[in-house]
Amino acid sequence: MPRNRGWGIAVFVLGILSTIQTLIVNTIGFADADTGSAFACGHQWLTCNGQIIPSLTNWRTLIEYSHRINVPILTVLLLATAIIASWRYRKWPEIPILSGISIFFVILEAVLGAIAVVWNEPPAVIATHFGVSLLAFSSVLLLTINVWRIERVWEASLVSGVPLPIRKPLPNRSYRWWAWLSGPYIYIAMYVGAYISSASVGGLFRGIPIPTESASAPHHALLLDWTHRSLAGILVLWVLVLFVLAVQMRNERRDLFIGSIFALSFVVLQAFSGFYLVASHVSLPAFLTHVTVVTGLFGSLCFIAMQTLPPSSGRHVEDSPSLGTGAGSKA
């Protein structure tokens, strides 16, 4: 067994906590935007209504303040995860890269949130904030998953006596194209949905599953509704193709098969949660359900795309003689 394996357990636990905390921050942020609570602390940041700890008798102030205090908690957890993981797994290129990406998007998310508070929440900024929040969650999720996979590979390497790759050989080129293009596509679909939400147009949508609102509806609601539903419908077909292709490779690429099952499950739930959103006229429970499902779908597609990268192998900091280039070598 590798020395100091406790560090691996510690990093994995920190990664799980960081992933959960990112989801908490995002969920409160979504509730913040949907309930119009973003200005409950006034146009001030870092203080709230001129106070470090404000009176929380107003529920909107509670939502906004909860969002603000959870962001530093996430920052501390993520920094601890990234620093320890980058030290322990620095011979694995995925970990330093994902650590840097995670920190970048979490900081960018906080900056965009501050901009939205100081100014009057332009819909484009809020939509961008939503997209960045999902990128932050997915990067933290992938960091945690890769820590877990590296620990498993390390144990297998000790048994086999040779360094093993973290991923199996590349799938066919067709699958790689479908996997990587799904990321930009779902991001565009999410941006349109976030813009609709931030512009307060979603409540004008009518009809399940076909839009029935009038062409004269304000804010071009019919055009936005058709655009969003069309993008969502194509996404369902896209994920179905990914699933069918993964089924054909399920014996040699079980990771892609499992990832596609998650993606297919989330995209089906996304469709039903979208209908729930329209039927409830964008109620808060429906909205939070929809964005949570989309978060899971985006994370699943990011995992699938990453698993199509070329195989890589590395060594822990605690390198063993049997796996190193020489006796007693250090990573």
Order of alpha helices (4+ residues) and beta strands (2+ residues): alpha-alpha-alpha-alpha-alpha-alpha-alpha-alpha
